[in-house]
Amino acid sequence: MYLRTVLKSNWLYLFINILFFCCNVILIILLLCHQYRPSLRPISSLVLDGLKSSLALDGYCPVTLVEKQQWVVGDHRWGATHRGSTYLFAGSEEQQRFLSDPDRYAPVICGNDIVQAMEKGQAIQGNREHGVFYNGHMFLFADEADLEKFSKNPAYYADQALEAVLASTHTAQQLR
């Protein structure tokens, strides 16, 4: 009888620890995608202020990347913010498609490295040079090592990241 009680409590302890870990991962991902107030400054002034390096995907159009797997430089006349990141688009049609479904086109967890987020609790920005598509979503990584970790078990990382993204709704804002 004592052994059965100990086994049950060990399973309960294990279950609680796993649940606690999953909640922490979701909390970290939600914090990484903290909703910022959208910028109402014209995108041209953002570029002129020397902030071009802060553009998501280095200023390339996410819609063209997702739909055609082509790197097309975005036009400063067509911009939007989503989850604190500024995106440029090849044209007004791409901008409108992004605004209608921003999470489809934006990198998962705002372009932060999901491996670093889950394993170390760090918000490390991923690089487009270390990006991959998985199940139609774009994931960026800080380096080749993290990309390789993700590639060995993509469902483990992707499922938790996408669950957190779906839990936090956010709409994109067109830049004026």
N, C-alpha and C positions, 0 to 999 in steps of 0.2 A: 504494500500500500504506500509506504514512504517513497519507494522508487518511482512509482507511477506519479505521485505528486511532484517529485523533483523533475521528472521528464516534462510534465505539463508546464511547470513553471519555467523550465529552460526554453521550451518552445515559445511560451508567452514572452519571455525576455528577448529572445531572438526576433520575434515578430515586432515587438515594440521598438527595438533598435533599428530594424529595417524601416519601419514606418517613420521614425524620427529622422533617419538619414534622408529618406525621400522628401520629407517636409523641408528639411534644410536645403536640399538641392533646389527645390522649387522656389524657396524664399530667395536664394542666391540669384537664380535666374530672373526672378521678378525684380530684384534690386538692380540687376544689370540693365534691365529694360525700363528703368524708372521713367515715368512720363514727364517730359519737360514741356514747358510752355513753348508753343511754336513761335519761331522767329517771324516777325512781320516785315523785316528789312528786305529790300529787294536783293535777289541773289547776286546781282552784279556788284552791289556794295560789299557783300560777303567776300567775293573774290578779290575785289580791289583792296580790302582791308588785310590781305595777306593770309586769309584763312582757307585758302584752297586746299591745303593739306588736310583739313578737317572734313572735307567732303567724303561722304560714304562712297566706297568703291573707287576712290581716287578720281571722282568726277565722271565715271563711266555710267552709261544708261543701264539700270538694272532690268528694265523691261526687255530690251534687246538682248541682254545677256541670258535671261531666263527663256525667252521665246525662241531665239535663234542661235544661242550659244556663240554670240559674237560680241567682242569688246568694241563698242562704239562710244566715242567721247560724247558726253552730254553737252547740251547747249545751255549757257547761263540764262537764257530767256525762259527756260522751262525747268522749274525747280519745285521741290516740295520737301517738307520735313515730316519725319515719322519716327516716333520714339526717340526724339532728340538728335537724329541724324539728318543731314541735308543731302538730298539726291538730285542729280541733274538728269535730264531726259533728252533723247534725240529729237523729239518734237512734241507738239501738243497732244497728239494721239497717244503716245507712250505715257505722257504725264497723266492723262485722264484714265488710262487703264490702271496705272499705279494707284491713283487716288481711289479707284473703285475697289481695290483689293490689295492694300499695301503689304500685308504679311505674305502674300504669294510671291512678291518680287523682292522684298527686302531680305538681307541675310538673317538667318535665325539668330535670336538673342542679340539683335542690334549689331551683328558682325563680330561679337566677342568670341573668343576661343572657348568652345563648350568643354573641351578637355580640361583646360585650366580652371574654368568655373566649377566643374564638378569635383575635380581631384584636389584642388588647392584653395577653392573659394576665392579666386582672384579674377578681377575683371581686366583681362588682357585683350586688347584689340587684335583681331585676326587680320591677316594680310590677304589680298586678292591673289597673290602668287601661291598661297597655300590654301586654295579653296576647292571645294568639291560639291557636286550635286548629289543628294541622296533623297530618293522618293519625291523628287520634284522640288526640294528645298535646297537653298544655298547655305553652306556652312563654311566659315572662314577660320583659319588656325594661325597661331602666332609663328609656328615653325613646322618644318617637315616632320619632326618627331611626333608632334601632337596630331598631325594629319594621319600619320601611320597608326597611332593608337586608335584613332577614330575608325580607320579603315578595317582594323581587326575585329571590331564589334560595333558597327554603326548603329544598330538598333538600340543598344544600351544607352548611348548618348542621345541619339535623335529623339527617341520616344519621350524621354524626360524633358528635353528642351522644348519640343513641340507642345507637350502637355502644359508647360508653364506659359508658353506664348498664347495658347488658346484660352487659358484662364484669365489672361489680362488683355482686355479689348482696348484698342486704341485706333483712332482714325488719323489719316494723314492730312496735312494742311498744305494747301497750295501757297507758294510764295508769290507775293505781289511785286 
